[in-house]
Amino acid sequence: MSTDGTFTYNGGKVDPGERQNLRYGISETYLGDPVRIPVTIINGEQPGPTVFLSAAAHGDELNGIEVVREVAHEWDLSDLAGTLVCLPVLNVPGFLAQQRYLPIYDRDLNRSFPGREDSTSAKRMAARIFDNFVAPCDFGIDFHTSTRGRTNMLHVRADMSNDAVARLAKAYGSNVIIDSEGSDGVLRTEATRVGIPTVTVEMGEAHRFQRGLIDDALAGVKSVFSEYELLETSAVRWPGWRTVIDDENEKTWIRADAGGIVDMHPERGSLVREGERICTLTNPFKDDNVAVDAPFTGLLVGILENPVVYPGNPLCHLVELEPKVRRVVEREQADRTT
Ligand SMILES: [Zn+2]
């Protein structure tokens, strides 16, 4: 941001009090036509932080697109103090093909940041996005869903050892935070590395619009805007309970020990007790079904949706809770069923 509050990118600028919808060229197709991403920039009349909201870095992850669209086009932003950079579809080629990766050599756009202008097609696209619309920001939120065939509770992924990132993650107000630095090339990792605290929000499944999760994600954005005083909303939300999971602890992924078809019993977000049946693995010929029981009492953060597995494929993400948190979750789930 310039000192007079103007937002500039290569090719244009947005003054305070102005809103701009643009389609920004990040590459070219085989026909030489531009590949352009939709961008909405809303520069508030009042000064404040510059924030990016992005989605669909994986082209088939749709929930976040609706979150970013609603903030940009349906929220009343007349009193906005700061600037919003809304990037609802980062991976346009993947989105058009309805697939996770760029359909060009199957590259992962979300392993290509911060990008480079003289490198691969994916890194060139990443550089155009990063240099113009991420680098000028003070912080950001990148929306994802689970990989195709799985679903998960809404959760925030953040490097909690970084205080600025931890503030943002907590302000979002989700029940579950997964703490990890993140891999090289991931938007949140690379933005955070250059001093733009960024978190990923993951929710639900690919290829779906899931209204409940979208509403929950929007409440998180509102809470963040309140924490950083972009909008005078009600308050920063406290979700009732919170658990921070260390991502290094991969043991929490329970994997199939047999190939077959999975009959999953509890729903995403359930608290399951030690010894409780999580799922049964069957196949068309065997009658000796394999039962998978919870090895400890925990929260089912993610589960398989596409029910076919090879041995070694993940079945569910089960997370142990501190006793205090567990009691709150127990009470909440008991209330829900009564
Ligand atoms: Zn993703």
Boltz pocket constraint, residues with backbone or C-beta under 6 A from the ligand:
constraints:
  - pocket:
      binder: B
      contacts: [[A, 57], [A, 58], [A, 61], [A, 143], [A, 144], [A, 145], [A, 146]]
      max_distance: 6.0
